[in-house]
Amino acid sequence: MGPIRQEVLSGVRTEAQFAVLCEALSLFPEIEILPVDYLEAARLYNLCRSKGIQGSGTDLLICAVAIRVEVPVFTVDGDFVNYSKVIPVPLHGY
């Protein structure tokens, strides 16, 4: 989905690397973000926060979409492990 592509592509140092990475990412289907996902992300944010887990809006949007489409999140970001203690976000390899 768009926020993941943006995060992966942000900080790429050269145009050539950017182009190669864009091509590689184009192999993955685009998952549409629906209006309901933004509402669910806000609910998940509030739920996590009520349990003492701070998250970013973008991370919880990713979680909301992953839950809706039942696709695990592939990440090395420990924040997602923390989220999964409170919300039913599927994580790859966990």
PyMOL CGO cylinders between C-alpha atoms (Angstrom):
from pymol import cmd
from pymol.cgo import CYLINDER

trace = [
    CYLINDER, 0.00, 0.00, 0.00, 1.05, 3.55, -0.57, 0.3, 1, 1, 1, 1, 1, 1,
    CYLINDER, 1.05, 3.55, -0.57, 2.43, 4.42, 2.89, 0.3, 1, 1, 1, 1, 1, 1,
    CYLINDER, 2.43, 4.42, 2.89, 4.68, 1.36, 2.84, 0.3, 1, 1, 1, 1, 1, 1,
    CYLINDER, 4.68, 1.36, 2.84, 5.99, 2.14, -0.64, 0.3, 1, 1, 1, 1, 1, 1,
    CYLINDER, 5.99, 2.14, -0.64, 6.64, 5.73, 0.42, 0.3, 1, 1, 1, 1, 1, 1,
    CYLINDER, 6.64, 5.73, 0.42, 8.53, 4.65, 3.55, 0.3, 1, 1, 1, 1, 1, 1,
    CYLINDER, 8.53, 4.65, 3.55, 10.64, 2.11, 1.66, 0.3, 1, 1, 1, 1, 1, 1,
    CYLINDER, 10.64, 2.11, 1.66, 11.51, 4.63, -1.06, 0.3, 1, 1, 1, 1, 1, 1,
    CYLINDER, 11.51, 4.63, -1.06, 12.21, 7.55, 1.27, 0.3, 1, 1, 1, 1, 1, 1,
    CYLINDER, 12.21, 7.55, 1.27, 15.88, 8.15, 1.83, 0.3, 1, 1, 1, 1, 1, 1,
    CYLINDER, 15.88, 8.15, 1.83, 17.11, 6.27, -1.24, 0.3, 1, 1, 1, 1, 1, 1,
    CYLINDER, 17.11, 6.27, -1.24, 20.33, 8.05, -2.17, 0.3, 1, 1, 1, 1, 1, 1,
    CYLINDER, 20.33, 8.05, -2.17, 20.42, 7.92, -5.96, 0.3, 1, 1, 1, 1, 1, 1,
    CYLINDER, 20.42, 7.92, -5.96, 17.88, 8.11, -8.77, 0.3, 1, 1, 1, 1, 1, 1,
    CYLINDER, 17.88, 8.11, -8.77, 19.21, 4.82, -10.13, 0.3, 1, 1, 1, 1, 1, 1,
    CYLINDER, 19.21, 4.82, -10.13, 18.60, 3.03, -6.83, 0.3, 1, 1, 1, 1, 1, 1,
    CYLINDER, 18.60, 3.03, -6.83, 15.18, 4.67, -6.63, 0.3, 1, 1, 1, 1, 1, 1,
    CYLINDER, 15.18, 4.67, -6.63, 14.27, 3.37, -10.08, 0.3, 1, 1, 1, 1, 1, 1,
    CYLINDER, 14.27, 3.37, -10.08, 15.45, -0.17, -9.30, 0.3, 1, 1, 1, 1, 1, 1,
    CYLINDER, 15.45, -0.17, -9.30, 13.54, -0.22, -6.05, 0.3, 1, 1, 1, 1, 1, 1,
    CYLINDER, 13.54, -0.22, -6.05, 10.39, 1.17, -7.71, 0.3, 1, 1, 1, 1, 1, 1,
    CYLINDER, 10.39, 1.17, -7.71, 10.59, -1.62, -10.26, 0.3, 1, 1, 1, 1, 1, 1,
    CYLINDER, 10.59, -1.62, -10.26, 10.98, -4.25, -7.53, 0.3, 1, 1, 1, 1, 1, 1,
    CYLINDER, 10.98, -4.25, -7.53, 8.05, -2.83, -5.56, 0.3, 1, 1, 1, 1, 1, 1,
    CYLINDER, 8.05, -2.83, -5.56, 5.86, -2.82, -8.67, 0.3, 1, 1, 1, 1, 1, 1,
    CYLINDER, 5.86, -2.82, -8.67, 5.78, -6.63, -8.43, 0.3, 1, 1, 1, 1, 1, 1,
    CYLINDER, 5.78, -6.63, -8.43, 3.63, -6.36, -5.31, 0.3, 1, 1, 1, 1, 1, 1,
    CYLINDER, 3.63, -6.36, -5.31, -0.09, -5.70, -5.77, 0.3, 1, 1, 1, 1, 1, 1,
    CYLINDER, -0.09, -5.70, -5.77, -1.38, -2.40, -4.46, 0.3, 1, 1, 1, 1, 1, 1,
    CYLINDER, -1.38, -2.40, -4.46, -3.71, -2.75, -1.47, 0.3, 1, 1, 1, 1, 1, 1,
    CYLINDER, -3.71, -2.75, -1.47, -6.29, 0.00, -1.46, 0.3, 1, 1, 1, 1, 1, 1,
    CYLINDER, -6.29, 0.00, -1.46, -6.80, 2.06, 1.68, 0.3, 1, 1, 1, 1, 1, 1,
    CYLINDER, -6.80, 2.06, 1.68, -10.52, 2.55, 2.32, 0.3, 1, 1, 1, 1, 1, 1,
    CYLINDER, -10.52, 2.55, 2.32, -12.14, 5.36, 4.35, 0.3, 1, 1, 1, 1, 1, 1,
    CYLINDER, -12.14, 5.36, 4.35, -13.09, 2.83, 7.04, 0.3, 1, 1, 1, 1, 1, 1,
    CYLINDER, -13.09, 2.83, 7.04, -9.38, 2.01, 7.49, 0.3, 1, 1, 1, 1, 1, 1,
    CYLINDER, -9.38, 2.01, 7.49, -8.67, 5.51, 8.77, 0.3, 1, 1, 1, 1, 1, 1,
    CYLINDER, -8.67, 5.51, 8.77, -11.43, 5.19, 11.36, 0.3, 1, 1, 1, 1, 1, 1,
    CYLINDER, -11.43, 5.19, 11.36, -10.16, 1.78, 12.43, 0.3, 1, 1, 1, 1, 1, 1,
    CYLINDER, -10.16, 1.78, 12.43, -6.59, 3.10, 12.63, 0.3, 1, 1, 1, 1, 1, 1,
    CYLINDER, -6.59, 3.10, 12.63, -7.76, 5.83, 15.02, 0.3, 1, 1, 1, 1, 1, 1,
    CYLINDER, -7.76, 5.83, 15.02, -9.60, 3.23, 17.13, 0.3, 1, 1, 1, 1, 1, 1,
    CYLINDER, -9.60, 3.23, 17.13, -6.50, 1.01, 17.23, 0.3, 1, 1, 1, 1, 1, 1,
    CYLINDER, -6.50, 1.01, 17.23, -4.32, 4.01, 18.12, 0.3, 1, 1, 1, 1, 1, 1,
    CYLINDER, -4.32, 4.01, 18.12, -6.60, 4.84, 21.06, 0.3, 1, 1, 1, 1, 1, 1,
    CYLINDER, -6.60, 4.84, 21.06, -6.70, 1.21, 22.18, 0.3, 1, 1, 1, 1, 1, 1,
    CYLINDER, -6.70, 1.21, 22.18, -2.92, 0.90, 22.12, 0.3, 1, 1, 1, 1, 1, 1,
    CYLINDER, -2.92, 0.90, 22.12, -2.48, 4.21, 23.90, 0.3, 1, 1, 1, 1, 1, 1,
    CYLINDER, -2.48, 4.21, 23.90, -4.94, 3.13, 26.62, 0.3, 1, 1, 1, 1, 1, 1,
    CYLINDER, -4.94, 3.13, 26.62, -2.63, 0.17, 27.26, 0.3, 1, 1, 1, 1, 1, 1,
    CYLINDER, -2.63, 0.17, 27.26, 0.49, 2.36, 27.43, 0.3, 1, 1, 1, 1, 1, 1,
    CYLINDER, 0.49, 2.36, 27.43, 1.70, 1.58, 23.90, 0.3, 1, 1, 1, 1, 1, 1,
    CYLINDER, 1.70, 1.58, 23.90, 2.55, 4.63, 21.83, 0.3, 1, 1, 1, 1, 1, 1,
    CYLINDER, 2.55, 4.63, 21.83, 2.22, 4.28, 18.08, 0.3, 1, 1, 1, 1, 1, 1,
    CYLINDER, 2.22, 4.28, 18.08, 2.28, 6.35, 14.95, 0.3, 1, 1, 1, 1, 1, 1,
    CYLINDER, 2.28, 6.35, 14.95, -0.76, 7.07, 12.87, 0.3, 1, 1, 1, 1, 1, 1,
    CYLINDER, -0.76, 7.07, 12.87, 0.87, 5.53, 9.81, 0.3, 1, 1, 1, 1, 1, 1,
    CYLINDER, 0.87, 5.53, 9.81, 1.84, 2.35, 11.65, 0.3, 1, 1, 1, 1, 1, 1,
    CYLINDER, 1.84, 2.35, 11.65, -1.69, 1.88, 12.91, 0.3, 1, 1, 1, 1, 1, 1,
    CYLINDER, -1.69, 1.88, 12.91, -3.12, 2.57, 9.46, 0.3, 1, 1, 1, 1, 1, 1,
    CYLINDER, -3.12, 2.57, 9.46, -0.92, -0.26, 8.20, 0.3, 1, 1, 1, 1, 1, 1,
    CYLINDER, -0.92, -0.26, 8.20, -2.25, -2.43, 11.03, 0.3, 1, 1, 1, 1, 1, 1,
    CYLINDER, -2.25, -2.43, 11.03, -5.88, -1.57, 10.24, 0.3, 1, 1, 1, 1, 1, 1,
    CYLINDER, -5.88, -1.57, 10.24, -5.47, -2.50, 6.58, 0.3, 1, 1, 1, 1, 1, 1,
    CYLINDER, -5.47, -2.50, 6.58, -3.53, -5.68, 7.41, 0.3, 1, 1, 1, 1, 1, 1,
    CYLINDER, -3.53, -5.68, 7.41, -6.30, -6.79, 9.75, 0.3, 1, 1, 1, 1, 1, 1,
    CYLINDER, -6.30, -6.79, 9.75, -9.02, -6.02, 7.19, 0.3, 1, 1, 1, 1, 1, 1,
    CYLINDER, -9.02, -6.02, 7.19, -7.37, -7.86, 4.30, 0.3, 1, 1, 1, 1, 1, 1,
    CYLINDER, -7.37, -7.86, 4.30, -5.89, -10.58, 6.53, 0.3, 1, 1, 1, 1, 1, 1,
    CYLINDER, -5.89, -10.58, 6.53, -2.33, -10.09, 5.29, 0.3, 1, 1, 1, 1, 1, 1,
    CYLINDER, -2.33, -10.09, 5.29, 0.57, -10.31, 7.74, 0.3, 1, 1, 1, 1, 1, 1,
    CYLINDER, 0.57, -10.31, 7.74, 2.86, -7.34, 8.21, 0.3, 1, 1, 1, 1, 1, 1,
    CYLINDER, 2.86, -7.34, 8.21, 6.48, -8.13, 7.33, 0.3, 1, 1, 1, 1, 1, 1,
    CYLINDER, 6.48, -8.13, 7.33, 8.61, -5.89, 9.51, 0.3, 1, 1, 1, 1, 1, 1,
    CYLINDER, 8.61, -5.89, 9.51, 11.69, -5.71, 11.69, 0.3, 1, 1, 1, 1, 1, 1,
    CYLINDER, 11.69, -5.71, 11.69, 10.19, -2.74, 13.56, 0.3, 1, 1, 1, 1, 1, 1,
    CYLINDER, 10.19, -2.74, 13.56, 9.63, -3.78, 17.18, 0.3, 1, 1, 1, 1, 1, 1,
    CYLINDER, 9.63, -3.78, 17.18, 6.73, -1.37, 17.50, 0.3, 1, 1, 1, 1, 1, 1,
    CYLINDER, 6.73, -1.37, 17.50, 4.57, -3.81, 15.54, 0.3, 1, 1, 1, 1, 1, 1,
    CYLINDER, 4.57, -3.81, 15.54, 5.34, -6.57, 18.06, 0.3, 1, 1, 1, 1, 1, 1,
    CYLINDER, 5.34, -6.57, 18.06, 4.13, -4.21, 20.78, 0.3, 1, 1, 1, 1, 1, 1,
    CYLINDER, 4.13, -4.21, 20.78, 0.95, -3.42, 18.84, 0.3, 1, 1, 1, 1, 1, 1,
    CYLINDER, 0.95, -3.42, 18.84, 0.27, -7.14, 18.41, 0.3, 1, 1, 1, 1, 1, 1,
    CYLINDER, 0.27, -7.14, 18.41, 0.08, -7.50, 22.19, 0.3, 1, 1, 1, 1, 1, 1,
    CYLINDER, 0.08, -7.50, 22.19, -3.05, -5.35, 22.14, 0.3, 1, 1, 1, 1, 1, 1,
    CYLINDER, -3.05, -5.35, 22.14, -4.57, -5.64, 18.66, 0.3, 1, 1, 1, 1, 1, 1,
    CYLINDER, -4.57, -5.64, 18.66, -4.98, -8.64, 16.35, 0.3, 1, 1, 1, 1, 1, 1,
    CYLINDER, -4.98, -8.64, 16.35, -2.51, -7.48, 13.70, 0.3, 1, 1, 1, 1, 1, 1,
    CYLINDER, -2.51, -7.48, 13.70, -1.01, -10.47, 11.88, 0.3, 1, 1, 1, 1, 1, 1,
    CYLINDER, -1.01, -10.47, 11.88, 2.80, -10.40, 11.82, 0.3, 1, 1, 1, 1, 1, 1,
    CYLINDER, 2.80, -10.40, 11.82, 4.93, -12.43, 9.42, 0.3, 1, 1, 1, 1, 1, 1,
    CYLINDER, 4.93, -12.43, 9.42, 7.14, -14.85, 11.28, 0.3, 1, 1, 1, 1, 1, 1,
    CYLINDER, 7.14, -14.85, 11.28, 5.53, -14.39, 14.71, 0.3, 1, 1, 1, 1, 1, 1,
]
cmd.load_cgo(trace, "trace")
